[in-house]
């Protein structure tokens, strides 16, 4: 049922937000953002599956196509994020968020 998917998606999104808010490790924060994106993807696909189609809809697979674009965007985000984390680790020998504030000056 739709409510089951929405509950799972809400729990995933809440865990992702909690991971970003509470953790100080950049890698964990990056994984939490990915969890939020996957929760949004699950919601979009579930809503498209269980809601009646729009009469002017061109394709019944619009949500799946959008989800694939979001996954591709997330992969690019991870590539850039990991490059930044490696650069930070080379300079500071740590992946802690507190080390980023020292790089401002």
Biopython code that builds the backbone (N, CA, C, O; Angstrom):
import numpy as np
from Bio.PDB.StructureBuilder import StructureBuilder

atoms = [
    (1, "UNK", "N", (0.827, -1.177, 0.000)),
    (1, "UNK", "CA", (0.000, 0.000, 0.000)),
    (1, "UNK", "C", (0.878, 1.249, 0.000)),
    (1, "UNK", "O", (2.055, 1.219, 0.358)),
    (2, "UNK", "N", (0.260, 2.331, -0.412)),
    (2, "UNK", "CA", (0.989, 3.592, -0.512)),
    (2, "UNK", "C", (1.482, 4.069, 0.849)),
    (2, "UNK", "O", (2.594, 4.584, 0.964)),
    (3, "UNK", "N", (0.669, 3.902, 1.864)),
    (3, "UNK", "CA", (1.074, 4.385, 3.189)),
    (3, "UNK", "C", (2.326, 3.677, 3.689)),
    (3, "UNK", "O", (3.143, 4.291, 4.376)),
    (4, "UNK", "N", (2.494, 2.405, 3.361)),
    (4, "UNK", "CA", (3.700, 1.689, 3.781)),
    (4, "UNK", "C", (4.952, 2.307, 3.159)),
    (4, "UNK", "O", (5.961, 2.504, 3.836)),
    (5, "UNK", "N", (4.873, 2.607, 1.877)),
    (5, "UNK", "CA", (6.008, 3.235, 1.197)),
    (5, "UNK", "C", (6.296, 4.620, 1.766)),
    (5, "UNK", "O", (7.455, 4.995, 1.948)),
    (6, "UNK", "N", (5.244, 5.373, 2.044)),
    (6, "UNK", "CA", (5.440, 6.717, 2.581)),
    (6, "UNK", "C", (6.005, 6.683, 4.000)),
    (6, "UNK", "O", (6.790, 7.557, 4.368)),
    (7, "UNK", "N", (5.624, 5.697, 4.794)),
    (7, "UNK", "CA", (6.192, 5.563, 6.139)),
    (7, "UNK", "C", (7.668, 5.221, 6.061)),
    (7, "UNK", "O", (8.483, 5.814, 6.767)),
    (8, "UNK", "N", (8.017, 4.271, 5.211)),
    (8, "UNK", "CA", (9.437, 3.909, 5.050)),
    (8, "UNK", "C", (10.227, 5.103, 4.537)),
    (8, "UNK", "O", (11.337, 5.362, 5.003)),
    (9, "UNK", "N", (9.664, 5.829, 3.583)),
    (9, "UNK", "CA", (10.344, 6.996, 3.049)),
    (9, "UNK", "C", (10.516, 8.071, 4.108)),
    (9, "UNK", "O", (11.569, 8.704, 4.180)),
    (10, "UNK", "N", (9.504, 8.287, 4.925)),
    (10, "UNK", "CA", (9.601, 9.283, 5.995)),
    (10, "UNK", "C", (10.648, 8.902, 7.029)),
    (10, "UNK", "O", (11.391, 9.761, 7.506)),
    (11, "UNK", "N", (10.715, 7.623, 7.380)),
    (11, "UNK", "CA", (11.734, 7.170, 8.338)),
    (11, "UNK", "C", (13.128, 7.341, 7.746)),
    (11, "UNK", "O", (14.036, 7.801, 8.438)),
    (12, "UNK", "N", (13.313, 6.978, 6.475)),
    (12, "UNK", "CA", (14.610, 7.158, 5.830)),
    (12, "UNK", "C", (15.019, 8.624, 5.790)),
    (12, "UNK", "O", (16.171, 8.968, 6.058)),
    (13, "UNK", "N", (14.064, 9.481, 5.453)),
    (13, "UNK", "CA", (14.371, 10.910, 5.381)),
    (13, "UNK", "C", (14.706, 11.459, 6.765)),
    (13, "UNK", "O", (15.636, 12.253, 6.905)),
    (14, "UNK", "N", (13.959, 11.045, 7.787)),
    (14, "UNK", "CA", (14.232, 11.507, 9.152)),
    (14, "UNK", "C", (15.607, 11.035, 9.625)),
    (14, "UNK", "O", (16.332, 11.789, 10.275)),
    (15, "UNK", "N", (15.966, 9.803, 9.305)),
    (15, "UNK", "CA", (17.299, 9.311, 9.664)),
    (15, "UNK", "C", (18.394, 10.083, 8.937)),
    (15, "UNK", "O", (19.447, 10.364, 9.509)),
    (16, "UNK", "N", (18.144, 10.424, 7.680)),
    (16, "UNK", "CA", (19.116, 11.211, 6.930)),
    (16, "UNK", "C", (19.297, 12.599, 7.507)),
    (16, "UNK", "O", (20.424, 13.075, 7.643)),
    (17, "UNK", "N", (18.197, 13.254, 7.848)),
    (17, "UNK", "CA", (18.283, 14.593, 8.439)),
    (17, "UNK", "C", (18.971, 14.521, 9.797)),
    (17, "UNK", "O", (19.788, 15.382, 10.124)),
    (18, "UNK", "N", (18.649, 13.504, 10.587)),
    (18, "UNK", "CA", (19.292, 13.353, 11.890)),
    (18, "UNK", "C", (20.791, 13.099, 11.729)),
    (18, "UNK", "O", (21.594, 13.598, 12.518)),
    (19, "UNK", "N", (21.165, 12.330, 10.715)),
    (19, "UNK", "CA", (22.583, 12.077, 10.464)),
    (19, "UNK", "C", (23.335, 13.329, 10.086)),
    (19, "UNK", "O", (24.474, 13.525, 10.511)),
    (20, "UNK", "N", (22.716, 14.180, 9.292)),
    (20, "UNK", "CA", (23.365, 15.441, 8.910)),
    (20, "UNK", "C", (23.450, 16.385, 10.106)),
    (20, "UNK", "O", (24.452, 17.076, 10.287)),
    (21, "UNK", "N", (22.396, 16.411, 10.920)),
    (21, "UNK", "CA", (22.349, 17.358, 12.030)),
    (21, "UNK", "C", (23.245, 16.957, 13.197)),
    (21, "UNK", "O", (23.817, 17.824, 13.858)),
    (22, "UNK", "N", (23.375, 15.672, 13.456)),
    (22, "UNK", "CA", (24.061, 15.247, 14.674)),
    (22, "UNK", "C", (25.508, 14.814, 14.481)),
    (22, "UNK", "O", (26.297, 14.892, 15.423)),
    (23, "UNK", "N", (25.866, 14.375, 13.326)),
    (23, "UNK", "CA", (27.208, 13.833, 13.134)),
    (23, "UNK", "C", (28.181, 14.931, 12.730)),
    (23, "UNK", "O", (27.779, 15.946, 12.161)),
    (24, "UNK", "N", (29.447, 14.729, 13.022)),
    (24, "UNK", "CA", (30.477, 15.697, 12.678)),
    (24, "UNK", "C", (31.492, 15.131, 11.690)),
    (24, "UNK", "O", (32.464, 15.806, 11.352)),
    (25, "UNK", "N", (31.285, 13.926, 11.230)),
    (25, "UNK", "CA", (32.161, 13.330, 10.238)),
    (25, "UNK", "C", (31.591, 13.621, 8.852)),
    (25, "UNK", "O", (30.407, 13.391, 8.603)),
    (26, "UNK", "N", (32.418, 14.118, 7.968)),
    (26, "UNK", "CA", (31.948, 14.519, 6.642)),
    (26, "UNK", "C", (31.433, 13.329, 5.843)),
    (26, "UNK", "O", (30.456, 13.460, 5.106)),
    (27, "UNK", "N", (32.075, 12.169, 5.978)),
    (27, "UNK", "CA", (31.628, 10.991, 5.241)),
    (27, "UNK", "C", (30.233, 10.556, 5.682)),
    (27, "UNK", "O", (29.402, 10.194, 4.848)),
    (28, "UNK", "N", (29.977, 10.590, 6.975)),
    (28, "UNK", "CA", (28.648, 10.213, 7.480)),
    (28, "UNK", "C", (27.608, 11.231, 7.017)),
    (28, "UNK", "O", (26.484, 10.864, 6.678)),
    (29, "UNK", "N", (27.982, 12.495, 7.004)),
    (29, "UNK", "CA", (27.053, 13.520, 6.537)),
    (29, "UNK", "C", (26.726, 13.327, 5.059)),
    (29, "UNK", "O", (25.576, 13.499, 4.654)),
    (30, "UNK", "N", (27.710, 12.975, 4.260)),
    (30, "UNK", "CA", (27.486, 12.733, 2.835)),
    (30, "UNK", "C", (26.562, 11.533, 2.627)),
    (30, "UNK", "O", (25.676, 11.572, 1.773)),
    (31, "UNK", "N", (26.764, 10.474, 3.400)),
    (31, "UNK", "CA", (25.877, 9.313, 3.297)),
    (31, "UNK", "C", (24.460, 9.653, 3.754)),
    (31, "UNK", "O", (23.491, 9.113, 3.220)),
    (32, "UNK", "N", (24.335, 10.538, 4.730)),
    (32, "UNK", "CA", (23.008, 10.944, 5.200)),
    (32, "UNK", "C", (22.266, 11.748, 4.139)),
    (32, "UNK", "O", (21.055, 11.597, 3.981)),
    (33, "UNK", "N", (22.978, 12.592, 3.419)),
    (33, "UNK", "CA", (22.355, 13.337, 2.321)),
    (33, "UNK", "C", (21.884, 12.371, 1.232)),
    (33, "UNK", "O", (20.814, 12.556, 0.652)),
    (34, "UNK", "N", (22.680, 11.353, 0.962)),
    (34, "UNK", "CA", (22.271, 10.347, -0.021)),
    (34, "UNK", "C", (21.022, 9.600, 0.445)),
    (34, "UNK", "O", (20.162, 9.258, -0.366)),
    (35, "UNK", "N", (20.924, 9.349, 1.746)),
    (35, "UNK", "CA", (19.738, 8.686, 2.279)),
    (35, "UNK", "C", (18.501, 9.561, 2.097)),
    (35, "UNK", "O", (17.422, 9.050, 1.797)),
    (36, "UNK", "N", (18.647, 10.868, 2.277)),
    (36, "UNK", "CA", (17.530, 11.789, 2.051)),
    (36, "UNK", "C", (17.101, 11.775, 0.581)),
    (36, "UNK", "O", (15.907, 11.776, 0.283)),
    (37, "UNK", "N", (18.055, 11.762, -0.317)),
    (37, "UNK", "CA", (17.726, 11.712, -1.746)),
    (37, "UNK", "C", (17.006, 10.414, -2.101)),
    (37, "UNK", "O", (16.055, 10.425, -2.881)),
    (38, "UNK", "N", (17.453, 9.302, -1.534)),
    (38, "UNK", "CA", (16.798, 8.025, -1.812)),
    (38, "UNK", "C", (15.391, 7.979, -1.226)),
    (38, "UNK", "O", (14.501, 7.361, -1.810)),
    (39, "UNK", "N", (15.180, 8.617, -0.092)),
    (39, "UNK", "CA", (13.834, 8.697, 0.477)),
    (39, "UNK", "C", (12.914, 9.495, -0.445)),
    (39, "UNK", "O", (11.762, 9.117, -0.658)),
    (40, "UNK", "N", (13.422, 10.587, -0.983)),
    (40, "UNK", "CA", (12.620, 11.379, -1.922)),
    (40, "UNK", "C", (12.326, 10.578, -3.193)),
    (40, "UNK", "O", (11.217, 10.645, -3.724)),
    (41, "UNK", "N", (13.301, 9.830, -3.677)),
    (41, "UNK", "CA", (13.083, 8.981, -4.854)),
    (41, "UNK", "C", (12.005, 7.944, -4.588)),
    (41, "UNK", "O", (11.137, 7.717, -5.432)),
    (42, "UNK", "N", (12.052, 7.316, -3.423)),
    (42, "UNK", "CA", (11.051, 6.316, -3.074)),
    (42, "UNK", "C", (9.658, 6.929, -3.030)),
    (42, "UNK", "O", (8.695, 6.313, -3.487)),
    (43, "UNK", "N", (9.545, 8.123, -2.491)),
    (43, "UNK", "CA", (8.254, 8.797, -2.424)),
    (43, "UNK", "C", (7.715, 9.113, -3.814)),
    (43, "UNK", "O", (6.538, 8.885, -4.094)),
    (44, "UNK", "N", (8.564, 9.630, -4.672)),
    (44, "UNK", "CA", (8.121, 10.000, -6.024)),
    (44, "UNK", "C", (7.650, 8.780, -6.804)),
    (44, "UNK", "O", (6.610, 8.820, -7.462)),
    (45, "UNK", "N", (8.415, 7.697, -6.729)),
    (45, "UNK", "CA", (8.045, 6.497, -7.481)),
    (45, "UNK", "C", (6.781, 5.865, -6.897)),
    (45, "UNK", "O", (5.928, 5.392, -7.649)),
    (46, "UNK", "N", (6.648, 5.851, -5.575)),
    (46, "UNK", "CA", (5.452, 5.272, -4.957)),
    (46, "UNK", "C", (4.212, 6.090, -5.304)),
    (46, "UNK", "O", (3.160, 5.529, -5.612)),
    (47, "UNK", "N", (4.334, 7.413, -5.255)),
    (47, "UNK", "CA", (3.182, 8.249, -5.604)),
    (47, "UNK", "C", (2.790, 8.073, -7.061)),
    (47, "UNK", "O", (1.602, 8.043, -7.383)),
    (48, "UNK", "N", (3.767, 7.959, -7.940)),
    (48, "UNK", "CA", (3.466, 7.764, -9.353)),
    (48, "UNK", "C", (2.794, 6.407, -9.576)),
    (48, "UNK", "O", (1.937, 6.275, -10.450)),
    (49, "UNK", "N", (3.177, 5.412, -8.797)),
    (49, "UNK", "CA", (2.630, 4.076, -8.967)),
    (49, "UNK", "C", (1.183, 3.987, -8.488)),
    (49, "UNK", "O", (0.355, 3.333, -9.121)),
    (50, "UNK", "N", (0.883, 4.645, -7.371)),
    (50, "UNK", "CA", (-0.428, 4.469, -6.764)),
    (50, "UNK", "C", (-1.435, 5.563, -7.100)),
    (50, "UNK", "O", (-2.627, 5.390, -6.846)),
    (51, "UNK", "N", (-0.997, 6.664, -7.654)),
    (51, "UNK", "CA", (-1.934, 7.729, -8.011)),
    (51, "UNK", "C", (-2.448, 7.519, -9.436)),
    (51, "UNK", "O", (-1.739, 6.965, -10.275)),
    (52, "UNK", "N", (-3.671, 7.958, -9.711)),
    (52, "UNK", "CA", (-4.184, 7.809, -11.075)),
    (52, "UNK", "C", (-3.380, 8.684, -12.045)),
    (52, "UNK", "O", (-2.921, 9.764, -11.673)),
    (53, "UNK", "N", (-3.212, 8.221, -13.273)),
    (53, "UNK", "CA", (-2.428, 9.002, -14.233)),
    (53, "UNK", "C", (-3.142, 10.287, -14.633)),
    (53, "UNK", "O", (-4.370, 10.355, -14.674)),
    (54, "UNK", "N", (-2.347, 11.285, -14.921)),
    (54, "UNK", "CA", (-2.891, 12.564, -15.384)),
    (54, "UNK", "C", (-3.318, 12.397, -16.831)),
    (54, "UNK", "O", (-2.615, 11.745, -17.602)),
    (55, "UNK", "N", (-4.454, 12.968, -17.223)),
    (55, "UNK", "CA", (-4.935, 12.769, -18.598)),
    (55, "UNK", "C", (-4.000, 13.315, -19.673)),
    (55, "UNK", "O", (-3.992, 12.807, -20.794)),
    (56, "UNK", "N", (-3.215, 14.338, -19.352)),
    (56, "UNK", "CA", (-2.311, 14.918, -20.348)),
    (56, "UNK", "C", (-0.895, 14.373, -20.227)),
    (56, "UNK", "O", (0.031, 14.923, -20.824)),
    (57, "UNK", "N", (-0.714, 13.301, -19.465)),
    (57, "UNK", "CA", (0.616, 12.740, -19.245)),
    (57, "UNK", "C", (1.139, 12.097, -20.525)),
    (57, "UNK", "O", (0.432, 11.338, -21.188)),
    (58, "UNK", "N", (2.376, 12.408, -20.856)),
    (58, "UNK", "CA", (2.989, 11.858, -22.060)),
    (58, "UNK", "C", (3.476, 10.443, -21.810)),
    (58, "UNK", "O", (3.269, 9.554, -22.636)),
    (59, "UNK", "N", (4.126, 10.230, -20.665)),
    (59, "UNK", "CA", (4.701, 8.934, -20.364)),
    (59, "UNK", "C", (4.270, 8.481, -18.974)),
    (59, "UNK", "O", (4.254, 9.280, -18.038)),
    (60, "UNK", "N", (3.923, 7.212, -18.835)),
    (60, "UNK", "CA", (3.581, 6.716, -17.499)),
    (60, "UNK", "C", (4.822, 6.445, -16.641)),
    (60, "UNK", "O", (4.706, 6.060, -15.477)),
    (61, "UNK", "N", (5.997, 6.647, -17.219)),
    (61, "UNK", "CA", (7.246, 6.359, -16.513)),
    (61, "UNK", "C", (8.013, 7.625, -16.145)),
    (61, "UNK", "O", (9.232, 7.581, -15.984)),
    (62, "UNK", "N", (7.327, 8.735, -16.012)),
    (62, "UNK", "CA", (7.985, 9.996, -15.711)),
    (62, "UNK", "C", (8.714, 9.987, -14.384)),
    (62, "UNK", "O", (9.801, 10.554, -14.272)),
    (63, "UNK", "N", (8.134, 9.354, -13.375)),
    (63, "UNK", "CA", (8.763, 9.320, -12.052)),
    (63, "UNK", "C", (10.038, 8.477, -12.072)),
    (63, "UNK", "O", (11.029, 8.826, -11.430)),
    (64, "UNK", "N", (10.010, 7.379, -12.803)),
    (64, "UNK", "CA", (11.208, 6.540, -12.886)),
    (64, "UNK", "C", (12.327, 7.257, -13.617)),
    (64, "UNK", "O", (13.491, 7.144, -13.232)),
    (65, "UNK", "N", (11.990, 7.988, -14.660)),
    (65, "UNK", "CA", (13.005, 8.735, -15.399)),
    (65, "UNK", "C", (13.594, 9.833, -14.520)),
    (65, "UNK", "O", (14.807, 10.041, -14.510)),
    (66, "UNK", "N", (12.732, 10.538, -13.781)),
    (66, "UNK", "CA", (13.226, 11.579, -12.882)),
    (66, "UNK", "C", (14.116, 10.976, -11.796)),
    (66, "UNK", "O", (15.128, 11.570, -11.424)),
    (67, "UNK", "N", (13.750, 9.816, -11.292)),
    (67, "UNK", "CA", (14.550, 9.145, -10.272)),
    (67, "UNK", "C", (15.922, 8.776, -10.814)),
    (67, "UNK", "O", (16.919, 8.891, -10.102)),
    (68, "UNK", "N", (15.985, 8.336, -12.056)),
    (68, "UNK", "CA", (17.289, 8.017, -12.653)),
    (68, "UNK", "C", (18.158, 9.261, -12.769)),
    (68, "UNK", "O", (19.368, 9.191, -12.552)),
    (69, "UNK", "N", (17.563, 10.393, -13.107)),
    (69, "UNK", "CA", (18.330, 11.641, -13.163)),
    (69, "UNK", "C", (18.823, 12.043, -11.775)),
    (69, "UNK", "O", (19.949, 12.520, -11.634)),
    (70, "UNK", "N", (17.993, 11.855, -10.751)),
    (70, "UNK", "CA", (18.410, 12.183, -9.388)),
    (70, "UNK", "C", (19.550, 11.272, -8.948)),
    (70, "UNK", "O", (20.481, 11.727, -8.285)),
    (71, "UNK", "N", (19.490, 9.993, -9.307)),
    (71, "UNK", "CA", (20.572, 9.071, -8.966)),
    (71, "UNK", "C", (21.854, 9.480, -9.675)),
    (71, "UNK", "O", (22.929, 9.420, -9.079)),
    (72, "UNK", "N", (21.764, 9.894, -10.934)),
    (72, "UNK", "CA", (22.952, 10.359, -11.652)),
    (72, "UNK", "C", (23.516, 11.623, -11.018)),
    (72, "UNK", "O", (24.733, 11.772, -10.902)),
    (73, "UNK", "N", (22.641, 12.531, -10.610)),
    (73, "UNK", "CA", (23.079, 13.738, -9.917)),
    (73, "UNK", "C", (23.741, 13.395, -8.586)),
    (73, "UNK", "O", (24.740, 14.011, -8.216)),
    (74, "UNK", "N", (23.198, 12.428, -7.871)),
    (74, "UNK", "CA", (23.777, 12.008, -6.599)),
    (74, "UNK", "C", (25.158, 11.394, -6.806)),
    (74, "UNK", "O", (26.054, 11.594, -5.986)),
    (75, "UNK", "N", (25.334, 10.655, -7.885)),
    (75, "UNK", "CA", (26.646, 10.076, -8.171)),
    (75, "UNK", "C", (27.680, 11.163, -8.449)),
    (75, "UNK", "O", (28.825, 11.064, -8.009)),
    (76, "UNK", "N", (27.275, 12.194, -9.174)),
    (76, "UNK", "CA", (28.191, 13.318, -9.421)),
    (76, "UNK", "C", (28.494, 14.055, -8.125)),
    (76, "UNK", "O", (29.626, 14.484, -7.903)),
    (77, "UNK", "N", (27.493, 14.201, -7.276)),
    (77, "UNK", "CA", (27.700, 14.855, -5.982)),
    (77, "UNK", "C", (28.686, 14.074, -5.129)),
    (77, "UNK", "O", (29.549, 14.661, -4.476)),
    (78, "UNK", "N", (28.563, 12.765, -5.132)),
    (78, "UNK", "CA", (29.485, 11.934, -4.349)),
    (78, "UNK", "C", (30.898, 12.055, -4.888)),
    (78, "UNK", "O", (31.848, 12.110, -4.107)),
    (79, "UNK", "N", (31.060, 12.098, -6.191)),
    (79, "UNK", "CA", (32.399, 12.227, -6.768)),
    (79, "UNK", "C", (33.060, 13.537, -6.338)),
    (79, "UNK", "O", (34.228, 13.549, -5.951)),
    (80, "UNK", "N", (32.315, 14.632, -6.407)),
    (80, "UNK", "CA", (32.864, 15.927, -5.997)),
    (80, "UNK", "C", (33.084, 15.960, -4.491)),
    (80, "UNK", "O", (34.107, 16.456, -4.020)),
    (81, "UNK", "N", (32.124, 15.431, -3.736)),
    (81, "UNK", "CA", (32.258, 15.420, -2.279)),
    (81, "UNK", "C", (33.446, 14.602, -1.808)),
    (81, "UNK", "O", (34.174, 15.025, -0.910)),
    (82, "UNK", "N", (33.648, 13.451, -2.396)),
    (82, "UNK", "CA", (34.797, 12.628, -1.999)),
    (82, "UNK", "C", (36.113, 13.284, -2.389)),
    (82, "UNK", "O", (37.104, 13.156, -1.670)),
    (83, "UNK", "N", (36.137, 13.976, -3.504)),
    (83, "UNK", "CA", (37.356, 14.703, -3.883)),
    (83, "UNK", "C", (37.670, 15.792, -2.863)),
    (83, "UNK", "O", (38.827, 15.985, -2.489)),
    (84, "UNK", "N", (36.637, 16.502, -2.414)),
    (84, "UNK", "CA", (36.845, 17.525, -1.389)),
    (84, "UNK", "C", (37.289, 16.907, -0.066)),
    (84, "UNK", "O", (38.140, 17.465, 0.627)),
    (85, "UNK", "N", (36.725, 15.775, 0.281)),
    (85, "UNK", "CA", (37.103, 15.111, 1.531)),
    (85, "UNK", "C", (38.551, 14.641, 1.477)),
    (85, "UNK", "O", (39.282, 14.772, 2.459)),
    (86, "UNK", "N", (38.967, 14.099, 0.345)),
    (86, "UNK", "CA", (40.365, 13.659, 0.201)),
    (86, "UNK", "C", (41.304, 14.859, 0.297)),
    (86, "UNK", "O", (42.350, 14.775, 0.940)),
    (87, "UNK", "N", (40.940, 15.968, -0.333)),
    (87, "UNK", "CA", (41.776, 17.173, -0.249)),
    (87, "UNK", "C", (41.852, 17.685, 1.181)),
    (87, "UNK", "O", (42.923, 18.081, 1.640)),
    (88, "UNK", "N", (40.736, 17.683, 1.885)),
    (88, "UNK", "CA", (40.736, 18.111, 3.286)),
    (88, "UNK", "C", (41.573, 17.175, 4.142)),
    (88, "UNK", "O", (42.312, 17.626, 5.017)),
    (89, "UNK", "N", (41.464, 15.872, 3.894)),
    (89, "UNK", "CA", (42.228, 14.909, 4.684)),
    (89, "UNK", "C", (43.731, 15.070, 4.451)),
    (89, "UNK", "O", (44.524, 14.905, 5.377)),
    (90, "UNK", "N", (44.119, 15.390, 3.222)),
    (90, "UNK", "CA", (45.544, 15.593, 2.939)),
    (90, "UNK", "C", (46.103, 16.794, 3.684)),
    (90, "UNK", "O", (47.262, 16.785, 4.098)),
    (91, "UNK", "N", (45.283, 17.834, 3.857)),
    (91, "UNK", "CA", (45.749, 19.042, 4.529)),
    (91, "UNK", "C", (45.684, 18.899, 6.043)),
    (91, "UNK", "O", (46.645, 19.230, 6.737)),
    (92, "UNK", "N", (44.562, 18.409, 6.565)),
    (92, "UNK", "CA", (44.324, 18.409, 8.010)),
    (92, "UNK", "C", (44.459, 17.049, 8.675)),
    (92, "UNK", "O", (44.474, 16.982, 9.904)),
    (93, "UNK", "N", (44.557, 15.968, 7.920)),
    (93, "UNK", "CA", (44.628, 14.605, 8.457)),
    (93, "UNK", "C", (43.413, 14.275, 9.319)),
    (93, "UNK", "O", (43.520, 13.556, 10.312)),
    (94, "UNK", "N", (42.266, 14.806, 8.929)),
    (94, "UNK", "CA", (41.026, 14.549, 9.646)),
    (94, "UNK", "C", (39.859, 14.796, 8.693)),
    (94, "UNK", "O", (39.964, 15.577, 7.748)),
    (95, "UNK", "N", (38.736, 14.107, 8.963)),
    (95, "UNK", "CA", (37.523, 14.347, 8.181)),
    (95, "UNK", "C", (36.446, 14.984, 9.050)),
    (95, "UNK", "O", (35.258, 14.819, 8.773)),
    (96, "UNK", "N", (36.829, 15.694, 10.072)),
    (96, "UNK", "CA", (35.900, 16.329, 10.985)),
    (96, "UNK", "C", (35.431, 17.680, 10.415)),
    (96, "UNK", "O", (36.191, 18.385, 9.750)),
    (97, "UNK", "N", (34.176, 18.019, 10.690)),
    (97, "UNK", "CA", (33.608, 19.267, 10.203)),
    (97, "UNK", "C", (34.277, 20.467, 10.878)),
    (97, "UNK", "O", (34.378, 21.537, 10.279)),
    (98, "UNK", "N", (34.732, 20.294, 12.120)),
    (98, "UNK", "CA", (35.376, 21.402, 12.820)),
    (98, "UNK", "C", (36.643, 21.870, 12.099)),
    (98, "UNK", "O", (37.027, 23.033, 12.220)),
    (99, "UNK", "N", (37.281, 20.995, 11.368)),
    (99, "UNK", "CA", (38.483, 21.365, 10.641)),
    (99, "UNK", "C", (38.176, 22.322, 9.485)),
    (99, "UNK", "O", (39.049, 23.076, 9.054)),
    (100, "UNK", "N", (36.933, 22.291, 8.982)),
    (100, "UNK", "CA", (36.568, 23.187, 7.874)),
    (100, "UNK", "C", (36.561, 24.640, 8.285)),
    (100, "UNK", "O", (36.884, 25.506, 7.471)),
    (101, "UNK", "N", (36.201, 24.938, 9.531)),
    (101, "UNK", "CA", (36.162, 26.332, 9.959)),
    (101, "UNK", "C", (37.553, 26.951, 9.986)),
    (101, "UNK", "O", (37.687, 28.168, 9.855)),
    (102, "UNK", "N", (38.587, 26.138, 10.153)),
    (102, "UNK", "CA", (39.950, 26.652, 10.152)),
    (102, "UNK", "C", (40.433, 27.003, 8.755)),
    (102, "UNK", "O", (41.409, 27.739, 8.611)),
    (103, "UNK", "N", (39.770, 26.491, 7.718)),
    (103, "UNK", "CA", (40.181, 26.759, 6.342)),
    (103, "UNK", "C", (39.626, 28.081, 5.812)),
    (103, "UNK", "O", (39.975, 28.481, 4.701)),
    (104, "UNK", "N", (38.773, 28.768, 6.571)),
    (104, "UNK", "CA", (38.143, 30.001, 6.097)),
    (104, "UNK", "C", (39.171, 31.141, 5.961)),
    (104, "UNK", "O", (39.085, 31.926, 5.016)),
    (105, "UNK", "N", (40.102, 31.241, 6.851)),
    (105, "UNK", "CA", (41.035, 32.373, 6.874)),
    (105, "UNK", "C", (42.100, 32.281, 5.835)),
    (105, "UNK", "O", (42.950, 33.166, 5.743)),
]
sb = StructureBuilder()
sb.init_structure("model")
sb.init_model(0)
sb.init_chain("A")
sb.init_seg("    ")
for serial, (resi, resn, name, xyz) in enumerate(atoms, 1):
    if name == "N":
        sb.init_residue(resn, " ", resi, " ")
    sb.init_atom(name, np.array(xyz, "f"), 0.0, 1.0, " ", f" {name:<3s}", serial, name[0])
structure = sb.get_structure()
